[in-house]
């Protein structure tokens, strides 16, 4: 059992170190990792409402609104009235936002390549398989918990 927790602790440690280093690297280029998530989403899916962003990224609506405020202030996104709902706004990435995202993504990719260059191709393949299995198991546990919660609600 101790070995399981040791490996788990190392995975968390790796995640946090990589996350911190990637964020620092991207921030040096002008777009933090957190901001890049919003910009990447808008870049790939196009203009949408902030509620769509909150749902897709699993963030609280208030968090998304505050983030969009900052992105808009920095001219990375723009809000326009929603033609279908005058109370809502459509958020779009600007050309400047797109160029900032691209500028930050290249150093991120280079950093990830450098970190994982510590592994051979065979080790990378093994790691991919192992992490994939853990992701599948995590999803299985989450589904089981959701099913149990739904069954409990139905029983009430």
HELIX and SHEET records of a PDB file:
HELIX    1   1 UNK A    2  UNK A   28  1                                  27    
HELIX    2   2 UNK A   33  UNK A   45  1                                  13    
HELIX    3   3 UNK A   50  UNK A   57  1                                   8    
HELIX    4   4 UNK A   61  UNK A   73  1                                  13    
HELIX    5   5 UNK A   95  UNK A  116  1                                  22    
HELIX    6   6 UNK A  121  UNK A  155  1                                  35    
SHEET    1   A 3 UNK A  48  UNK A  49  0                                        
SHEET    2   A 3 UNK A  85  UNK A  93 -1                                        
SHEET    3   A 3 UNK A  77  UNK A  82 -1                                        
END                                                                             
